[in-house]
Structure formats: C-alpha cells, structure tokens
Amino acid sequence: MEEKRELYADLKDEMLLTKEEIAKRVKEMGRQITEDFKNRDLTVICILKGAVVFFVDLIREIDLPMTMDFMAISSYGNATKSSGVVRILKDLDKPINGKDVLIVEDIVDSGMTLSFLKENLLSRGAASLHIATLLDKPARRRTPLTVDYFGFTIPDEFVVGYGLDYAEKYRNLPDIGVLRPEIYE
C-alpha cells in the first residue's frame, strides 16, 4: 500500500479485501466457470468500466475457448446510489444469438441494472445467460436476481478499488476499501 498512500488516505483504516484475497477468490471462480462451461460456446461480456479489472483477471483463470465483448451501462452517473434508470452507453459489437453468455460485473447492488441487462440479452437470443460478480451487496437488493458466481458478500458500505470508483477515481487501487463518507457526502 505504500506506493499509493495518497489514494488510501480517503479510505477507512482497514481494507475490506486485500489484493491477495481477491486474487485467490478470482482463481477459484475461474476454475468453477471452466468446469461449468466445458464444451459450450461461451461469450463473456464485461460491463465497463468498473468490471474491467476483475474481467481481465477472471478470463485469464478460465481455461476454455471463448469470445469476449463489452457493454457500458449507466444507472449511477457520479452518484453513490442507482437512479433506477438504466441506459446502454455502449452496446455489444457482435450478436449473441445461440451463445452461452456470462456477464461479468464488478458489484451487484440493487440488482436493477443487471435485471434489465439480463432481460435485454435474453431477448437477443442467448442460449443461456449467467452472471459473475466480484462483490454482492444483498442488503441493497431491490429486485430479485440470481447471481451464478460471486466473489464476496459485502456489507452496505460504499467501496472503491479494483475497478470500483467514486466519480471515476480510485479504480487503480489493487485492494478494495470503504470510502470515508466525508469524501462523497
């Protein structure tokens, strides 16, 4: 943590998840996904921007042929809570008709964004649709949603690091920590 002292100053004292804990869990998730998707036509979709760090680490742990694509979805803007209005800012480049799709997201909070996305992608003819998320925050769930693969269940705190941001900052932290409330209130 020494090399990033300035960014860590905005976090509560103790890290929620260290880079070592994250790496271990991502490796386990990759092994499980490899087992579950053997002999299937897998397309892995990264939800930009927050999931990109997790996505890159996760796909390197999946020992299967796959294609990948990217989407950008917005329901937060620079706020700390979802507006409930979901917008597609960047759509897929290739069709997913007949593909087994794995959506990779950084965090599942209210579940509204992923519920919208799941319905949208299934309507495009995906053979199956699964969700992998690094963080699950069930205390904030506003809609039922099945998450097939998740790294960690976390408390209802505003977290940053490992791709997660506040106002586009803190994504480059290798650990995940809780942002001090005075930073965003």
C-alpha positions in Angstrom: 0.0 0.0 0.0 3.0 2.3 0.4 3.2 3.3 -3.3 -0.4 4.6 -3.3 -0.5 6.5 0.0 -2.5 9.4 -1.4 -5.4 7.4 -2.6 -5.5 5.2 0.5 -5.9 8.3 2.7 -9.5 8.7 1.6 -10.4 5.2 2.8 -11.4 3.9 6.2 -8.4 2.4 8.0 -8.8 -1.3 7.4 -9.0 -2.8 3.9 -12.3 -4.6 3.2 -10.5 -7.0 0.8 -6.8 -7.2 0.0 -5.3 -7.9 -3.4 -4.2 -11.3 -2.2 -7.7 -12.3 -1.0 -9.2 -11.1 -4.3 -6.7 -13.0 -6.4 -7.3 -16.2 -4.5 -11.1 -15.9 -5.0 -10.9 -14.9 -8.7 -8.8 -18.1 -9.3 -11.4 -20.2 -7.6 -14.2 -18.6 -9.6 -12.3 -19.2 -12.9 -11.9 -22.9 -12.1 -15.6 -23.2 -11.4 -16.6 -21.4 -14.6 -14.2 -23.6 -16.6 -15.9 -26.7 -15.2 -19.4 -25.4 -15.8 -18.9 -24.2 -19.4 -16.9 -27.1 -20.8 -17.9 -27.9 -24.4 -20.1 -24.8 -24.6 -20.0 -21.7 -26.9 -19.1 -19.2 -24.3 -19.2 -15.4 -24.8 -18.0 -13.4 -21.8 -19.3 -9.8 -21.6 -17.5 -7.2 -19.5 -19.6 -4.4 -18.1 -17.5 -1.2 -18.4 -15.8 0.5 -16.7 -16.0 -0.9 -13.2 -15.7 -4.6 -14.1 -12.7 -4.3 -16.4 -10.0 -5.1 -13.7 -12.0 -8.1 -12.4 -12.8 -9.2 -16.0 -9.2 -9.3 -17.1 -8.1 -11.3 -14.1 -11.1 -13.7 -14.3 -10.8 -14.5 -18.0 -7.1 -15.4 -17.5 -8.3 -18.1 -15.0 -10.9 -19.6 -17.4 -9.3 -22.4 -19.3 -11.7 -22.5 -22.3 -12.0 -21.1 -25.7 -14.3 -18.0 -25.5 -15.2 -14.8 -27.2 -15.5 -11.6 -25.3 -17.4 -8.4 -25.8 -18.0 -5.2 -23.8 -21.0 -3.1 -22.8 -21.3 0.2 -20.9 -24.4 0.6 -18.8 -25.2 3.6 -16.6 -27.6 3.9 -13.7 -25.4 5.9 -11.3 -23.6 8.7 -13.1 -21.4 10.3 -10.4 -23.9 9.5 -7.7 -23.4 6.9 -4.9 -26.9 5.4 -5.4 -28.5 4.0 -8.5 -31.1 6.3 -10.1 -33.1 3.3 -11.2 -32.9 4.5 -14.9 -30.7 2.2 -16.9 -29.1 3.4 -20.1 -26.9 1.5 -22.6 -24.0 3.7 -23.4 -22.0 1.1 -25.4 -23.7 -1.9 -26.9 -22.2 -5.3 -28.0 -20.2 -5.4 -31.2 -21.3 -9.0 -32.1 -24.6 -10.9 -32.0 -25.1 -13.3 -29.1 -27.8 -15.5 -30.7 -27.3 -19.1 -29.7 -24.3 -18.3 -27.4 -23.9 -19.1 -23.7 -23.4 -15.7 -22.2 -21.6 -14.8 -19.0 -22.0 -11.2 -17.8 -19.1 -10.1 -15.7 -19.9 -7.2 -13.3 -18.0 -5.6 -10.5 -20.8 -5.3 -7.9 -24.4 -6.3 -7.6 -26.2 -3.7 -5.5 -29.9 -3.0 -6.1 -30.0 -5.6 -8.9 -32.0 -3.3 -11.2 -29.2 -2.8 -13.8 -28.4 -6.5 -14.1 -32.1 -7.4 -14.2 -32.6 -5.0 -17.1 -29.5 -6.3 -18.8 -30.4 -10.0 -18.3 -33.8 -9.4 -19.9 -32.3 -7.4 -22.7 -29.7 -10.0 -23.6 -32.1 -13.0 -23.4 -34.4 -11.2 -25.8 -31.4 -11.2 -28.3 -31.5 -15.0 -28.4 -28.7 -16.0 -26.0 -28.8 -19.8 -25.4 -28.2 -19.2 -21.7 -27.3 -16.2 -19.5 -25.2 -16.3 -16.3 -23.9 -13.6 -14.0 -20.5 -13.4 -12.4 -19.8 -10.6 -10.0 -16.9 -9.9 -7.7 -19.0 -8.3 -5.0 -22.5 -8.9 -3.9 -24.3 -6.4 -1.6 -27.6 -8.1 -0.8 -28.7 -5.5 1.8 -29.4 -3.1 -1.1 -31.3 -5.5 -3.4 -34.5 -4.0 -4.8 -35.3 -6.7 -7.3 -34.9 -10.5 -7.2 -31.8 -11.5 -9.1 -29.8 -14.8 -9.3 -26.1 -14.3 -9.3 -24.4 -17.5 -10.5 -20.8 -16.7 -9.4 -19.8 -14.2 -6.8 -16.6 -13.5 -5.1 -17.6 -11.9 -1.8 -20.7 -10.8 0.0 -20.1 -7.3 1.5 -21.9 -5.0 3.9 -23.8 -1.9 2.8 -20.8 0.4 2.6 -19.5 2.5 -0.3 -16.5 0.6 -1.6 -13.8 1.6 -4.1 -10.7 0.0 -5.7 -10.0 -2.9 -8.0 -12.1 -1.2 -10.7 -14.8 0.3 -8.5 -14.9 4.1 -8.4 -16.3 7.2 -7.0 -16.5 10.0 -9.6 -14.1 8.0 -11.8 -11.4 7.9 -9.1 -9.9 5.1 -7.1 -10.3 2.4 -9.8 -6.5 1.8 -9.8 -6.3 0.7 -6.1 -5.3 -3.0 -6.0 -7.3 -3.6 -2.9 -10.9 -2.8 -2.1 -11.7 -0.4 0.7 -14.5 1.6 2.2 -14.5 5.2 1.1 -14.8 7.7 4.0 -18.3 9.3 3.9 -16.9 12.8 4.1 -15.4 12.3 0.6 -18.7 11.7 -1.1 -21.3 13.4 1.1 
